[in-house]
C-alpha cells in the first residue's frame, strides 16, 4: 500500500502529466482537448478554466481519492471531483476526525476542525466519507478540510444525504458514477442564523451547494460510455435550515444552468455534441436504480 504522502500530491508534482492537456481525444467524430491531468477522478474534464500551481484560489490538488480546486482565500474547495463504483466501497469504519490537508503549500491557510465548532454549520463533505470505504487511507482523505465546506445540518442530513445515498445505491448496483460538487455564493443560514464566515480562519459560508452526477452503465467505460441518453443528475440546493425533509428532486436543475451560475465548464472532455444534449436536460428518472 502506498503511503499517504504519495497518494495526495499537489498540482506542481503532477506537472509531468500536464502534457496530457495538449493531447487530442477523438470520440464520436468530435475532437476535444483532454484536461484530466492523467487522473481517473477528472475523467470527464477539469471544471476550472486554468487550475495551476500559481493561482492560490484555484489550486489544483489531485489525490488518489479525489481531485479538488482549493480556494485559499475562502478556506474551502471551489469544486471536488471523484469517481464512484463498487471498487471504492468496503467495510472500513469512518475516520476518527477532520484535519488540515498535508499536501497544501506551507504558506496556505490551514483550516482546522475548531473553525467549525459552535458555528451552527456542519463540516460538510464534498466527496462523501461513505464513498471511500475500501480502506482507511482513502476514507481519512475525505476528512481533509480541503474537501469540506460549511453546510447546514438540514441540508447535510436531508436532500444532500438522499442524493448521496442514491449515488451509493447506483454504484452497488454496478454503475460507475462521476461526481462533481461544490459551494456557490456567499452567506448561508445555519442554526445560529445567517453567516458569511466562520472560525478564526474565516472560512467562507456558501449560499448554496451544487452537485452533478454522471451515471454510466458499468465501470471502465469512461468518456466513451457517455451518450446522449446518459443519465445526468444536477442539483442546486440552498444552504439553509428547514429543508431536512425536502426531497433532492425539488432542487433539480441542469448542468447548463450550473455552468452559468459558477462560470465553470463541466464535462469538458465529453464530445461537444453530446454535452449539448445532456447538459440541457433535467433528470426525470423515477426509479432509483434506473440507468
Backbone as CSV, one residue per row, in Angstrom:
resi,resn,N_x,N_y,N_z,CA_x,CA_y,CA_z,C_x,C_y,C_z
1,UNK,0.843,-1.197,0.000,0.000,0.000,0.000,0.878,1.246,0.000
2,UNK,0.548,2.239,-0.841,1.331,3.448,-0.882,1.117,4.276,0.380
3,UNK,2.112,5.060,0.721,1.978,5.956,1.848,1.096,7.129,1.454
4,UNK,0.467,7.778,2.436,-0.446,8.867,2.159,0.233,10.000,1.413
5,UNK,1.517,10.261,1.722,2.231,11.338,1.050,2.336,11.093,-0.443
6,UNK,2.281,9.827,-0.841,2.322,9.505,-2.257,0.940,9.590,-2.894
7,UNK,-0.069,9.442,-2.076,-1.420,9.401,-2.609,-2.019,10.785,-2.751
8,UNK,-1.475,11.767,-2.073,-2.051,13.094,-2.062,-0.992,14.093,-2.480
9,UNK,-0.935,14.411,-3.756,0.112,15.286,-4.247,-0.481,16.534,-4.864
10,UNK,0.082,17.725,-4.584,-0.399,18.962,-5.178,-0.081,19.024,-6.654
11,UNK,-0.694,19.993,-7.281,-0.592,20.090,-8.735,0.841,20.164,-9.223
12,UNK,1.698,20.898,-8.498,3.045,21.080,-9.027,3.802,19.768,-9.168
13,UNK,3.387,18.719,-8.427,4.029,17.426,-8.556,3.398,16.597,-9.671
14,UNK,2.392,17.177,-10.307,1.724,16.474,-11.412,2.012,17.153,-12.751
15,UNK,2.974,18.081,-12.758,3.213,18.809,-13.989,3.665,17.896,-15.122
16,UNK,4.284,16.773,-14.765,4.749,15.859,-15.819,3.612,15.279,-16.628
17,UNK,2.419,15.207,-16.008,1.283,14.720,-16.791,0.530,15.860,-17.447
18,UNK,0.994,17.103,-17.216,0.338,18.230,-17.857,0.353,18.147,-19.366
19,UNK,1.304,17.395,-19.902,1.350,17.256,-21.358,0.091,16.612,-21.895
20,UNK,-0.629,15.906,-21.022,-1.872,15.278,-21.478,-2.874,16.321,-21.933
21,UNK,-2.761,17.525,-21.347,-3.714,18.566,-21.713,-3.551,19.021,-23.149
22,UNK,-2.427,18.692,-23.760,-2.222,19.078,-25.152,-2.559,17.958,-26.126
23,UNK,-2.913,16.793,-25.589,-3.297,15.682,-26.454,-4.723,15.865,-26.933
24,UNK,-5.044,15.285,-28.071,-6.396,15.366,-28.589,-7.107,14.053,-28.369
25,UNK,-8.311,14.147,-27.813,-9.131,12.963,-27.609,-10.175,12.926,-28.714
26,UNK,-10.180,11.857,-29.485,-11.110,11.755,-30.604,-12.185,10.743,-30.245
27,UNK,-13.417,11.241,-30.101,-14.526,10.386,-29.708,-15.756,10.779,-30.509
28,UNK,-16.429,9.797,-31.074,-17.674,10.020,-31.815,-17.518,11.109,-32.869
29,UNK,-16.346,11.186,-33.482,-16.150,12.131,-34.572,-15.851,13.545,-34.144
30,UNK,-15.786,13.819,-32.835,-15.532,15.164,-32.354,-14.189,15.223,-31.660
31,UNK,-13.426,16.279,-31.915,-12.135,16.455,-31.277,-12.276,17.438,-30.127
32,UNK,-11.817,17.066,-28.941,-11.835,17.964,-27.793,-10.504,17.869,-27.081
33,UNK,-10.203,18.865,-26.269,-8.916,18.896,-25.602,-9.002,18.168,-24.270
34,UNK,-8.128,17.185,-24.065,-8.133,16.407,-22.825,-7.602,17.255,-21.685
35,UNK,-8.360,17.330,-20.584,-7.938,18.134,-19.448,-8.157,17.358,-18.157
36,UNK,-7.754,16.091,-18.156,-7.946,15.291,-16.945,-6.655,15.072,-16.180
37,UNK,-5.538,15.573,-16.678,-4.251,15.503,-15.983,-3.874,14.083,-15.577
38,UNK,-4.346,13.103,-16.326,-3.997,11.723,-16.043,-4.697,11.126,-14.844
39,UNK,-5.711,11.809,-14.318,-6.404,11.342,-13.110,-7.773,10.769,-13.443
40,UNK,-8.080,9.597,-12.894,-9.392,8.995,-13.088,-10.477,9.847,-12.446
41,UNK,-10.112,10.646,-11.442,-11.090,11.494,-10.764,-11.550,12.658,-11.646
42,UNK,-10.782,12.941,-12.693,-11.097,14.052,-13.593,-11.396,13.564,-15.008
43,UNK,-11.885,12.349,-15.107,-12.038,11.734,-16.419,-13.019,12.483,-17.316
44,UNK,-13.971,13.190,-16.720,-14.922,13.959,-17.515,-14.411,15.358,-17.838
45,UNK,-13.213,15.698,-17.345,-12.646,17.019,-17.592,-12.497,17.812,-16.309
46,UNK,-11.698,18.868,-16.379,-11.454,19.740,-15.233,-12.337,20.981,-15.348
47,UNK,-13.177,21.268,-14.351,-14.147,22.366,-14.472,-13.548,23.758,-14.589
48,UNK,-12.470,24.040,-13.854,-11.911,25.388,-13.863,-11.225,25.684,-15.183
49,UNK,-11.154,26.964,-15.504,-10.570,27.358,-16.782,-9.058,27.221,-16.794
50,UNK,-8.404,27.465,-15.663,-6.936,27.397,-15.649,-6.394,27.027,-14.275
51,UNK,-6.735,25.847,-13.764,-6.175,25.450,-12.472,-4.680,25.193,-12.606
52,UNK,-3.891,25.849,-11.791,-2.451,25.633,-11.859,-1.825,25.919,-10.503
53,UNK,-0.540,25.707,-10.416,0.146,25.833,-9.143,0.433,27.246,-8.712
54,UNK,0.069,28.249,-9.513,0.352,29.634,-9.156,-0.872,30.384,-8.654
55,UNK,-2.058,29.886,-8.933,-3.289,30.546,-8.506,-3.724,29.981,-7.160
56,UNK,-3.549,30.750,-6.114,-3.842,30.279,-4.760,-5.334,30.066,-4.520
57,UNK,-6.160,30.641,-5.342,-7.601,30.491,-5.170,-8.224,29.552,-6.201
58,UNK,-7.374,28.886,-6.952,-7.803,27.820,-7.873,-6.659,26.817,-7.932
59,UNK,-6.317,26.290,-6.755,-5.121,25.464,-6.591,-5.509,23.997,-6.711
60,UNK,-5.045,23.368,-7.762,-5.462,22.000,-8.059,-4.692,20.981,-7.232
61,UNK,-5.425,20.174,-6.502,-4.868,19.073,-5.717,-5.433,17.772,-6.270
62,UNK,-4.570,16.942,-6.809,-5.011,15.664,-7.360,-4.564,14.548,-6.431
63,UNK,-5.520,13.876,-5.845,-5.248,12.778,-4.923,-5.708,11.470,-5.555
64,UNK,-5.318,10.398,-4.951,-5.840,9.100,-5.390,-7.353,9.049,-5.193
65,UNK,-7.840,9.688,-4.133,-9.241,9.551,-3.736,-10.179,10.548,-4.424
66,UNK,-9.681,11.708,-4.794,-10.483,12.740,-5.448,-9.559,13.848,-5.935
67,UNK,-10.103,14.749,-6.727,-9.371,15.941,-7.160,-10.170,17.160,-6.723
68,UNK,-9.466,18.210,-6.304,-10.155,19.401,-5.832,-9.433,20.668,-6.247
69,UNK,-10.205,21.685,-6.516,-9.670,23.030,-6.701,-9.875,23.761,-5.380
70,UNK,-8.767,24.099,-4.711,-8.855,24.718,-3.385,-8.771,26.233,-3.499
71,UNK,-9.610,26.909,-2.727,-9.618,28.368,-2.682,-9.028,28.819,-1.355
72,UNK,-7.796,29.292,-1.382,-7.107,29.647,-0.149,-7.762,30.827,0.564
73,UNK,-8.297,31.772,-0.185,-8.950,32.923,0.435,-10.200,32.504,1.205
74,UNK,-10.942,31.562,0.646,-12.190,31.120,1.269,-11.991,29.999,2.279
75,UNK,-10.900,29.251,2.152,-10.679,28.122,3.052,-11.573,26.933,2.750
76,UNK,-12.056,26.867,1.522,-12.928,25.768,1.087,-12.539,25.364,-0.334
77,UNK,-13.008,24.203,-0.781,-12.835,23.870,-2.197,-13.747,24.727,-3.062
78,UNK,-13.305,25.002,-4.283,-14.203,25.566,-5.295,-15.087,24.462,-5.854
79,UNK,-14.483,23.318,-6.043,-15.178,22.118,-6.505,-14.341,20.902,-6.140
80,UNK,-15.006,19.762,-6.074,-14.341,18.475,-5.849,-14.922,17.492,-6.856
81,UNK,-14.052,16.676,-7.445,-14.474,15.727,-8.479,-13.992,14.330,-8.114
82,UNK,-14.862,13.331,-8.274,-14.456,11.968,-7.933,-15.253,10.915,-8.698
83,UNK,-14.631,9.755,-8.803,-15.247,8.584,-9.416,-15.862,7.727,-8.316
84,UNK,-16.974,7.092,-8.612,-17.580,6.170,-7.649,-18.067,4.920,-8.367
85,UNK,-17.561,3.780,-7.931,-18.087,2.479,-8.327,-17.887,1.536,-7.148
86,UNK,-18.292,0.298,-7.296,-18.261,-0.636,-6.169,-16.858,-0.890,-5.639
87,UNK,-15.835,-0.687,-6.460,-14.464,-0.953,-6.006,-14.003,0.014,-4.923
88,UNK,-14.666,1.165,-4.812,-14.307,2.147,-3.789,-15.009,1.864,-2.456
89,UNK,-15.902,0.891,-2.443,-16.715,0.617,-1.261,-16.221,-0.618,-0.533
90,UNK,-16.289,-0.576,0.789,-15.822,-1.696,1.593,-16.296,-1.589,3.026
91,UNK,-15.601,-2.271,3.949,-16.088,-2.391,5.321,-15.460,-1.446,6.339
92,UNK,-14.558,-0.551,5.928,-13.816,0.216,6.932,-14.709,1.216,7.646
93,UNK,-14.354,1.488,8.897,-15.096,2.443,9.703,-14.759,3.874,9.295
94,UNK,-15.627,4.767,9.690,-15.433,6.196,9.449,-14.190,6.685,10.187
95,UNK,-13.396,7.525,9.530,-12.172,8.064,10.127,-12.512,8.854,11.392
96,UNK,-11.558,8.954,12.291,-11.832,9.490,13.626,-11.985,11.001,13.694
97,UNK,-11.468,11.756,12.710,-11.599,13.202,12.822,-11.110,13.954,11.602
98,UNK,-11.404,15.261,11.582,-11.027,16.134,10.479,-9.632,16.704,10.707
99,UNK,-8.937,17.027,9.612,-7.580,17.559,9.739,-7.236,18.420,8.531
100,UNK,-6.273,19.337,8.678,-5.811,20.112,7.525,-5.173,19.191,6.494
101,UNK,-5.199,19.604,5.259,-4.622,18.814,4.172,-3.100,18.958,4.191
102,UNK,-2.365,17.863,4.404,-0.904,17.952,4.497,-0.220,18.266,3.172
103,UNK,-0.951,18.230,2.074,-0.336,18.490,0.773,-0.402,19.958,0.357
104,UNK,-1.063,20.790,1.139,-1.097,22.211,0.818,0.277,22.844,1.024
105,UNK,0.629,23.847,0.246,1.880,24.575,0.483,1.917,25.153,1.893
106,UNK,3.098,25.312,2.429,3.270,25.721,3.825,2.642,27.075,4.135
107,UNK,2.578,27.970,3.147,2.053,29.311,3.409,0.557,29.433,3.128
108,UNK,-0.119,28.309,2.877,-1.559,28.331,2.660,-2.300,28.283,3.993
109,UNK,-3.547,28.743,3.948,-4.427,28.709,5.111,-4.669,27.266,5.538
110,UNK,-4.529,27.011,6.838,-4.776,25.676,7.389,-6.088,25.690,8.175
111,UNK,-7.172,25.345,7.506,-8.466,25.272,8.183,-8.468,24.064,9.098
112,UNK,-8.924,24.263,10.330,-8.939,23.191,11.325,-10.374,22.930,11.767
113,UNK,-10.569,21.802,12.419,-11.931,21.406,12.798,-12.582,22.403,13.746
114,UNK,-11.775,23.076,14.591,-12.345,24.039,15.539,-12.881,25.289,14.854
115,UNK,-12.516,25.524,13.602,-13.117,26.642,12.869,-14.621,26.442,12.712
116,UNK,-15.061,25.199,12.759,-16.478,24.878,12.608,-17.200,24.746,13.950
117,UNK,-16.442,24.518,15.016,-17.041,24.241,16.319,-17.913,25.402,16.788
118,UNK,-19.164,25.101,17.129,-20.076,26.106,17.651,-20.586,27.104,16.634
119,UNK,-20.335,26.848,15.362,-20.713,27.818,14.326,-22.168,27.702,13.886
120,UNK,-22.770,26.549,14.156,-24.110,26.303,13.651,-24.124,25.669,12.276
121,UNK,-22.915,25.329,11.778,-22.800,24.664,10.482,-22.059,23.343,10.634
122,UNK,-22.467,22.359,9.845,-21.789,21.066,9.827,-20.529,21.150,8.977
123,UNK,-19.628,20.206,9.225,-18.451,20.037,8.369,-18.900,19.177,7.193
124,UNK,-19.257,19.829,6.114,-19.907,19.142,5.001,-18.931,18.557,4.001
125,UNK,-18.902,17.220,3.922,-18.068,16.548,2.927,-18.572,16.851,1.516
126,UNK,-17.655,17.082,0.601,-17.982,17.063,-0.811,-17.855,15.617,-1.292
127,UNK,-16.625,15.072,-1.351,-16.508,13.624,-1.543,-16.950,12.963,-0.247
128,UNK,-18.010,12.202,-0.318,-18.593,11.609,0.882,-17.647,10.596,1.515
129,UNK,-17.608,10.584,2.835,-16.846,9.565,3.554,-17.294,8.171,3.131
130,UNK,-18.596,7.983,2.974,-19.139,6.685,2.595,-18.820,6.254,1.180
131,UNK,-18.285,7.174,0.375,-17.863,6.817,-0.987,-16.443,6.288,-1.026
132,UNK,-15.765,6.290,0.126,-14.370,5.854,0.191,-14.176,4.972,1.425
133,UNK,-14.727,3.753,1.339,-14.685,2.842,2.484,-13.922,1.555,2.190
134,UNK,-13.156,1.518,1.104,-12.389,0.314,0.769,-11.189,0.140,1.685
135,UNK,-10.624,1.268,2.151,-9.504,1.200,3.092,-9.449,2.475,3.914
136,UNK,-8.735,2.420,5.019,-8.692,3.536,5.959,-8.044,4.775,5.356
137,UNK,-6.982,4.597,4.581,-6.299,5.738,3.969,-7.245,6.532,3.079
138,UNK,-8.007,5.825,2.264,-8.953,6.502,1.378,-10.018,7.235,2.175
139,UNK,-10.539,6.596,3.211,-11.590,7.226,3.994,-11.085,8.466,4.717
140,UNK,-9.908,8.380,5.311,-9.368,9.522,6.056,-9.077,10.706,5.145
141,UNK,-8.768,10.440,3.874,-8.514,11.538,2.936,-9.747,12.406,2.727
142,UNK,-10.941,11.834,2.912,-12.159,12.625,2.746,-12.377,13.574,3.914
143,UNK,-11.597,13.416,4.979,-11.725,14.272,6.154,-10.737,15.436,6.149
144,UNK,-9.953,15.575,5.075,-9.125,16.769,4.939,-10.042,17.972,4.715
145,UNK,-9.701,19.091,5.319,-10.583,20.255,5.221,-10.594,20.880,3.824
146,UNK,-9.729,20.424,2.935,-9.818,20.845,1.531,-10.989,20.175,0.815
147,UNK,-11.659,19.242,1.493,-12.826,18.539,0.955,-14.101,18.928,1.697
148,UNK,-14.018,19.961,2.536,-15.104,20.288,3.461,-15.585,21.723,3.262
149,UNK,-16.897,21.933,3.380,-17.469,23.282,3.351,-18.470,23.425,4.497
150,UNK,-18.711,24.650,4.974,-19.760,24.862,5.978,-21.135,24.581,5.363
151,UNK,-21.815,23.602,5.908,-23.092,23.146,5.358,-24.102,23.048,6.486
152,UNK,-25.315,23.511,6.258,-26.311,23.404,7.315,-26.624,21.937,7.596
153,UNK,-26.975,21.678,8.830,-27.292,20.307,9.224,-28.485,19.779,8.436
154,UNK,-29.475,20.642,8.212,-30.672,20.199,7.495,-30.373,19.853,6.040
155,UNK,-29.479,20.600,5.418,-29.064,20.277,4.056,-28.272,18.979,4.046
156,UNK,-27.313,18.895,4.955,-26.405,17.751,5.040,-27.139,16.448,5.329
157,UNK,-28.124,16.511,6.188,-28.838,15.306,6.611,-30.165,15.114,5.881
158,UNK,-30.467,16.016,4.967,-31.721,15.948,4.231,-31.528,15.618,2.769
159,UNK,-31.817,16.563,1.866,-31.758,16.256,0.430,-30.356,15.914,-0.069
160,UNK,-29.321,16.511,0.542,-27.947,16.193,0.131,-27.633,14.728,0.430
161,UNK,-28.001,14.291,1.625,-27.785,12.897,2.014,-28.581,11.951,1.129
162,UNK,-29.780,12.342,0.791,-30.617,11.492,-0.055,-29.948,11.241,-1.410
163,UNK,-29.374,12.285,-1.993,-28.684,12.107,-3.270,-27.398,11.306,-3.095
164,UNK,-26.721,11.487,-1.972,-25.542,10.665,-1.685,-25.917,9.192,-1.600
165,UNK,-27.020,8.911,-0.926,-27.461,7.520,-0.787,-27.850,6.917,-2.137
166,UNK,-28.512,7.705,-2.968,-28.861,7.238,-4.307,-27.599,6.901,-5.098
167,UNK,-26.601,7.751,-5.010,-25.350,7.518,-5.737,-24.699,6.218,-5.289
168,UNK,-24.690,5.989,-4.005,-24.104,4.757,-3.477,-24.890,3.537,-3.951
169,UNK,-26.216,3.633,-3.945,-27.050,2.528,-4.410,-26.768,2.204,-5.879
170,UNK,-26.590,3.235,-6.682,-26.289,3.019,-8.096,-24.940,2.336,-8.273
171,UNK,-23.955,2.739,-7.463,-22.631,2.108,-7.535,-22.707,0.640,-7.134
172,UNK,-23.438,0.347,-6.079,-23.596,-1.035,-5.624,-24.313,-1.867,-6.684
173,UNK,-25.216,-1.236,-7.422,-25.966,-1.930,-8.475,-25.132,-2.171,-9.733
174,UNK,-23.877,-1.714,-9.731,-22.992,-1.986,-10.857,-22.695,-0.812,-11.761
175,UNK,-23.233,0.366,-11.440,-22.966,1.544,-12.258,-21.615,2.160,-11.883
176,UNK,-21.134,3.035,-12.752,-19.963,3.858,-12.425,-20.373,5.315,-12.542
177,UNK,-20.073,6.081,-11.489,-20.505,7.465,-11.420,-19.302,8.400,-11.431
178,UNK,-19.487,9.534,-12.061,-18.516,10.626,-11.994,-19.241,11.824,-11.404
179,UNK,-18.740,12.292,-10.269,-19.450,13.275,-9.465,-18.594,14.523,-9.287
180,UNK,-19.224,15.673,-9.396,-18.572,16.950,-9.143,-19.491,17.737,-8.215
181,UNK,-18.924,18.342,-7.175,-19.739,19.092,-6.227,-18.968,20.294,-5.716
182,UNK,-19.708,21.303,-5.251,-19.032,22.471,-4.713,-19.989,23.499,-4.134
183,UNK,-19.432,24.553,-3.556,-20.222,25.640,-2.979,-20.490,26.738,-4.002
184,UNK,-21.477,27.564,-3.698,-21.845,28.654,-4.598,-22.337,29.846,-3.783
185,UNK,-21.896,31.027,-4.144,-22.382,32.239,-3.497,-21.802,32.459,-2.119
186,UNK,-22.355,33.432,-1.421,-21.830,33.838,-0.120,-22.951,34.004,0.888
187,UNK,-22.812,33.339,2.031,-23.749,33.504,3.123,-24.819,32.442,3.187
188,UNK,-24.789,31.629,4.261,-25.806,30.616,4.499,-26.492,30.875,5.827
189,UNK,-27.600,30.195,6.062,-28.360,30.384,7.297,-28.353,29.092,8.092
190,UNK,-27.486,29.032,9.121,-27.350,27.847,9.947,-28.160,27.931,11.223
191,UNK,-27.791,27.120,12.199,-28.537,27.048,13.453,-28.455,28.336,14.260
192,UNK,-27.435,29.149,13.996,-27.277,30.417,14.711,-27.578,31.616,13.825
193,UNK,-28.300,31.374,12.753,-28.689,32.456,11.871,-27.742,32.652,10.706
194,UNK,-27.965,33.709,9.935,-27.148,33.953,8.742,-25.693,34.249,9.088
195,UNK,-24.787,33.682,8.322,-23.353,33.934,8.481,-22.681,33.884,7.119
196,UNK,-21.629,34.692,6.977,-20.831,34.664,5.753,-19.476,34.015,5.978
197,UNK,-18.985,34.031,7.231,-17.699,33.419,7.557,-17.766,32.812,8.951
198,UNK,-16.955,31.768,9.170,-16.905,31.141,10.489,-15.452,30.873,10.877
199,UNK,-15.209,30.843,12.198,-13.912,30.425,12.724,-12.811,31.460,12.609
200,UNK,-11.705,31.180,13.282,-10.547,32.073,13.261,-9.962,32.211,11.865
201,UNK,-10.108,31.168,11.055,-9.591,31.218,9.688,-10.575,31.823,8.696
202,UNK,-11.693,32.307,9.223,-12.703,32.979,8.395,-13.079,32.142,7.169
203,UNK,-13.538,30.950,7.447,-13.960,30.038,6.385,-15.258,30.560,5.763
204,UNK,-15.267,30.688,4.459,-16.426,31.238,3.757,-17.616,30.288,3.804
205,UNK,-18.776,30.826,4.152,-20.015,30.048,4.185,-20.746,30.251,2.858
206,UNK,-21.028,29.184,2.124,-21.712,29.340,0.830,-23.210,29.559,0.986
207,UNK,-23.775,30.203,-0.009,-25.217,30.413,-0.057,-25.944,29.154,-0.509
208,UNK,-25.294,28.394,-1.392,-25.899,27.200,-1.957,-24.832,26.132,-2.163
209,UNK,-25.281,24.914,-2.409,-24.396,23.794,-2.728,-24.935,23.099,-3.976
210,UNK,-24.039,22.786,-4.888,-24.451,22.149,-6.139,-23.735,20.812,-6.310
211,UNK,-24.306,19.978,-7.137,-23.694,18.677,-7.434,-24.144,18.198,-8.812
212,UNK,-23.228,17.514,-9.498,-23.509,16.884,-10.788,-23.104,15.418,-10.691
213,UNK,-23.991,14.518,-11.088,-23.723,13.081,-11.061,-23.941,12.511,-12.461
214,UNK,-22.880,11.983,-13.056,-22.968,11.325,-14.363,-22.988,9.821,-14.120
215,UNK,-24.016,9.139,-14.605,-24.216,7.715,-14.331,-23.919,6.896,-15.590
216,UNK,-22.859,6.088,-15.528,-22.511,5.205,-16.643,-22.977,3.783,-16.358
217,UNK,-23.200,3.012,-17.400,-23.794,1.682,-17.265,-22.933,0.705,-16.475
218,UNK,-21.616,0.829,-16.600,-20.724,-0.094,-15.902,-19.340,0.534,-15.786
219,UNK,-18.506,0.023,-14.884,-17.146,0.553,-14.737,-16.304,0.335,-15.989
220,UNK,-15.380,1.260,-16.208,-14.401,1.108,-17.271,-14.750,1.759,-18.590
221,UNK,-15.953,2.293,-18.710,-16.361,2.885,-19.982,-15.726,4.255,-20.208
222,UNK,-15.593,5.024,-19.138,-15.017,6.352,-19.253,-15.839,7.264,-20.142
223,UNK,-15.170,8.243,-20.746,-15.860,9.210,-21.597,-16.565,8.523,-22.760
224,UNK,-16.004,7.412,-23.236,-16.623,6.683,-24.353,-18.007,6.164,-23.999
225,UNK,-18.274,6.003,-22.698,-19.564,5.496,-22.270,-20.641,6.552,-22.154
226,UNK,-20.282,7.805,-22.353,-21.260,8.894,-22.256,-21.940,9.082,-23.604
227,UNK,-23.264,8.969,-23.599,-24.049,9.152,-24.819,-25.116,10.216,-24.575
228,UNK,-25.903,10.470,-25.587,-26.959,11.480,-25.459,-28.079,11.034,-24.528
229,UNK,-28.098,9.751,-24.183,-29.128,9.249,-23.265,-28.581,8.972,-21.866
230,UNK,-27.322,9.279,-21.624,-26.724,9.054,-20.307,-27.450,9.865,-19.240
231,UNK,-27.718,9.214,-18.126,-28.374,9.910,-17.024,-27.406,10.878,-16.351
232,UNK,-27.828,12.112,-16.208,-27.057,13.129,-15.503,-27.980,13.808,-14.496
233,UNK,-27.583,13.775,-13.234,-28.359,14.411,-12.168,-27.628,15.675,-11.751
234,UNK,-28.302,16.813,-11.818,-27.716,18.079,-11.382,-28.657,18.735,-10.378
235,UNK,-28.101,19.195,-9.255,-28.910,19.848,-8.229,-28.238,21.138,-7.766
236,UNK,-29.059,22.041,-7.262,-28.596,23.307,-6.696,-29.439,23.573,-5.457
237,UNK,-28.861,23.348,-4.276,-29.615,23.370,-3.023,-29.251,24.571,-2.159
238,UNK,-30.236,25.198,-1.506,-29.938,26.313,-0.608,-29.265,25.827,0.670
239,UNK,-28.318,26.597,1.162,-27.595,26.246,2.387,-28.293,26.906,3.576
240,UNK,-29.467,26.361,3.899,-30.314,26.941,4.933,-30.874,25.843,5.831
241,UNK,-31.481,26.260,6.925,-32.197,25.329,7.784,-33.625,25.159,7.258
242,UNK,-34.307,24.135,7.775,-35.703,23.943,7.420,-35.956,23.123,6.171
243,UNK,-34.902,22.469,5.640,-35.106,21.684,4.407,-34.787,20.203,4.610
244,UNK,-34.686,19.777,5.856,-34.284,18.398,6.122,-35.235,17.384,5.508
245,UNK,-36.502,17.720,5.423,-37.485,16.776,4.893,-37.772,16.980,3.407
246,UNK,-37.008,17.835,2.777,-37.180,18.059,1.347,-36.530,16.922,0.555
247,UNK,-37.098,16.606,-0.602,-36.545,15.596,-1.498,-35.550,16.267,-2.436
248,UNK,-34.474,15.573,-2.755,-33.463,16.191,-3.621,-34.028,16.620,-4.971
249,UNK,-35.102,15.936,-5.404,-35.679,16.261,-6.712,-36.290,17.666,-6.751
250,UNK,-36.546,18.246,-5.579,-37.065,19.613,-5.543,-36.012,20.633,-5.957
251,UNK,-34.760,20.192,-6.024,-33.664,21.110,-6.346,-32.960,20.727,-7.643
252,UNK,-33.633,19.924,-8.453,-33.047,19.534,-9.731,-32.873,20.744,-10.647
253,UNK,-31.804,20.727,-11.406,-31.526,21.776,-12.373,-30.804,21.137,-13.554
254,UNK,-30.169,21.926,-14.378,-29.392,21.403,-15.498,-27.925,21.765,-15.323
255,UNK,-27.072,20.994,-15.966,-25.643,21.310,-15.957,-25.412,22.669,-16.608
256,UNK,-26.157,22.949,-17.655,-26.013,24.233,-18.347,-26.293,25.403,-17.411
257,UNK,-27.321,25.273,-16.584,-27.632,26.345,-15.637,-26.537,26.483,-14.581
258,UNK,-25.986,25.359,-14.126,-24.895,25.420,-13.153,-23.656,26.062,-13.766
259,UNK,-23.423,25.821,-15.033,-22.287,26.464,-15.701,-22.458,27.980,-15.725
260,UNK,-23.672,28.436,-15.963,-23.934,29.879,-15.977,-23.706,30.491,-14.595
261,UNK,-24.112,29.779,-13.559,-24.002,30.297,-12.198,-22.574,30.268,-11.674
262,UNK,-21.829,29.231,-12.020,-20.485,29.048,-11.461,-19.372,29.589,-12.348
263,UNK,-19.627,29.657,-13.637,-18.580,30.047,-14.574,-17.661,28.907,-14.961
264,UNK,-17.966,27.684,-14.510,-17.136,26.525,-14.821,-17.598,25.852,-16.111
265,UNK,-16.710,25.075,-16.685,-17.022,24.276,-17.869,-17.028,22.812,-17.460
266,UNK,-18.200,22.283,-17.180,-18.328,20.906,-16.722,-18.322,19.932,-17.909
267,UNK,-17.863,18.714,-17.629,-17.873,17.623,-18.613,-17.148,18.026,-19.896
268,UNK,-16.063,18.759,-19.735,-15.376,19.351,-20.889,-14.690,18.331,-21.785
269,UNK,-14.457,17.111,-21.296,-13.843,16.079,-22.131,-14.870,15.209,-22.844
270,UNK,-16.147,15.479,-22.605,-17.218,14.788,-23.323,-17.386,15.469,-24.686
271,UNK,-17.577,14.711,-25.760,-17.776,15.317,-27.083,-18.838,16.417,-27.053
272,UNK,-18.576,17.492,-27.761,-19.420,18.682,-27.652,-20.872,18.438,-28.045
273,UNK,-21.106,17.590,-29.050,-22.491,17.355,-29.465,-23.256,16.557,-28.408
274,UNK,-22.553,15.749,-27.631,-23.195,15.024,-26.533,-23.397,15.959,-25.343
275,UNK,-22.392,16.779,-25.054,-22.539,17.776,-23.991,-23.791,18.614,-24.196
276,UNK,-23.993,19.070,-25.417,-25.111,19.964,-25.711,-26.447,19.353,-25.313
277,UNK,-26.562,18.032,-25.434,-27.812,17.345,-25.110,-27.926,17.077,-23.615
278,UNK,-26.922,16.438,-23.029,-27.044,16.008,-21.633,-26.956,17.173,-20.651
279,UNK,-26.309,18.260,-21.047,-26.199,19.405,-20.140,-27.464,20.253,-20.125
280,UNK,-28.335,20.038,-21.095,-29.580,20.805,-21.172,-30.758,20.088,-20.518
281,UNK,-30.552,18.819,-20.129,-31.652,18.010,-19.600,-31.731,18.072,-18.077
282,UNK,-32.955,18.105,-17.568,-33.203,17.922,-16.140,-33.563,16.465,-15.910
283,UNK,-32.936,15.833,-14.934,-33.174,14.410,-14.691,-34.626,14.154,-14.322
284,UNK,-35.226,13.175,-14.976,-36.620,12.818,-14.696,-36.772,11.351,-14.335
285,UNK,-35.646,10.649,-14.149,-35.709,9.224,-13.837,-36.337,9.023,-12.469
286,UNK,-37.346,8.173,-12.396,-38.071,7.983,-11.150,-37.525,6.820,-10.331
287,UNK,-37.207,5.711,-10.997,-36.728,4.539,-10.274,-35.281,4.726,-9.885
288,UNK,-34.956,4.510,-8.628,-33.633,4.835,-8.110,-32.501,4.162,-8.865
289,UNK,-32.678,2.908,-9.228,-31.570,2.182,-9.838,-31.653,2.133,-11.356
290,UNK,-32.546,2.938,-11.940,-32.556,3.039,-13.398,-31.258,3.678,-13.868
291,UNK,-30.782,3.360,-15.085,-29.558,3.977,-15.599,-29.768,5.455,-15.888
